[in-house]
Amino acid sequence: RPDASVRCPSNALYMSTGYLCLSISKGGEYSSKTDGYAIGITLLVCLTNRSEVQLTDRCEDEFEEDWTDIDVTRIADAAAGWPETAARAVKDLAKADGKSLCHDSLRKRPTLPEALLALRALLSGAQGGAGVEEAATAPGDEAAAAAARTTGYEPSPLSVQVRGMRTGGDAQ
């Protein structure tokens, strides 16, 4: 069993090639836009159930079409049951001719907050209009409500659920 107190500091950069923005591999600087690339690839892995390494290039070779021309129903993982509109939105957010997380040009990538808004809108539409922001807080979580009023911090629905599980509450 390894000793958790032993640490080996390193200045080395560890990365997974498929998730690495090409501008970084060419000596560029890390930024929220390069982090967004990794998020876009992660979305495509979820959508397609394919390896992240050269994902779009391999799809283009397989279907003999440009990425933007490939019908989303052909690349979406059928076992995952993606609704076509959601699959198309995820595909376009991740990589499209317009603003997208994996666009070749950093200038044509959305900021992470913009990408989050797009994902929240997608989630809101999938839930019939009940967006993440509308989720109810757990009953009896007055401490969280008081903290939100005094500090401006408002816990996410997941935070509330985890807090309820830790305290034995019935948060759902």
N, C-alpha and C positions, 0 to 999 in steps of 0.2 A: 504494500500500500504506500503510495507516494506521500512524502511529508509536505503538507500544504504550506508550511512556513518557509520552505526553501524557494527562493525566487531567482530567476536568471534574467536580469534585465538585458534588453537588446535594443539596438537602434535599427534593426533590420526591418524592412517592409515586407509584410506577409500579405499575399493577395491571391484571389482566385481569378485566374486569367479571364474566364468568360464574363465575369462581373466587372472587370477593370475597364474604365473609360480609356479609349485609345489615346486621348490627349495626355493621360498620365504616363502611358507606356512610351510616349515620345518626349518625356521630360517635362510635361506641363505641371501646373500646380493643382493641388486638391482644392475643391470648392463644393458648394452645395449643388452645383450643376453636374460635377463629376460624380457626386454621391447619388444624384438623381438617376444617372446612367445605371448604376447597380440596382436601384429600385425598379427601373424599367425592365431590366433583364429578369429580375425576380418575378415581376408580373407576367412576363412572357413564359417563363418556366412553369408558373402556375397555370397559365392558359393552355399551353401546349403539351405539358408533361414531357418535355424534351430536355436534353442537356443544354446547359447555358453556353457552352463553347461554340462560338460562331452560329448561334441559333438561327438568326435571320438569314444568313448566307446559306446554311444547309437547307432551310425551307425553300429558298429561292431555287437552289439546285434541284431539289426533289420535285417541285411543282413547275419548274421551268418558267417562272414568272417573277417579276419584281415583287418585293415584299408588299408594297402598297396595293398590288393587283391581286394578291392571293385572297380568295374568298375565305373569310374567317371560319366558316363551318368546316373547311378542309383542314385547318390547323388546330382548332380547339379540341381539347381532349374530350372525346365523346363520353367517356366514363364519368367525367366530372359533371356532366349535365349543364354546361354553360348555356344560359339563354343567349340567343343570337345578338340581341342588342347590347347586353353586358359584355359579351366576348368582343364585339366590334369596338366598343368604347375602350376596353382594356388594351386591345391591339393598337388602336390609334393613339392612346395616351403614351404607350410604350414606344412605338416607332411609327412615324408617319412622315409625309412630306412637309406638313406644317409643324407647328410647335409640338415637340414630343420629347420624352425623357431620354431616348437613345438617339436623338438626331445627331448626325455627324458634326454639325456646327453647334458649339456651346451657346451662341447667340440665339439659336432657334430652340432652345430647351426651356421648358417652364421652370419657374422656381419651385422649390419643394412645397411651399404653401399653396401655390397654384395647383400643383399635382394633387395635393391633399384635398383641396376643394373639389376637384374633378372626381376623385374617388368617393368623397362624401356624397356628392350629387348622384353618382351611380348607385351607391348604397341606398340613398333616400328613395330613388326611383324603384329599386328592387323591393323595398319594404312598403310600397304603396304610399309613399309620401312621408312616412315616419322616419325622419332623419336621425342621425346619431345625436344631434343636439337636443332632440325632443325626448330622449330616454329619461325615464323617471329615476329619481334617486331612491335608494333603499329606504324602506320605512324605518323610522327610529334613528336615522343617521343625522341627528341634530348637530353633532359636533362638526361634521363636514359642512353643513349648511352655515353654521356660525363662522367657520374658518373662511368660507367663500365670501361671506359678507365683510369680514374684517381685513382679509388679505388680498381678495380678488382672485384667489385660487379656487377653481371649481374642478373637483375630481371627475375624471372620465367615468362613464358607466362601468368599464372594466375595473377601474380602481375601486369603485364602490362595491362591486361584486366581490372582489378579492378581500376587501376590508370586512365585508359581511361574513365571508367564509372563515376568516381568521378569528373573528369574535363570536362565531357560532350563530350569527344572525341568519335570517332567511332571505338575504338579498338574492335577486334573480337576475 
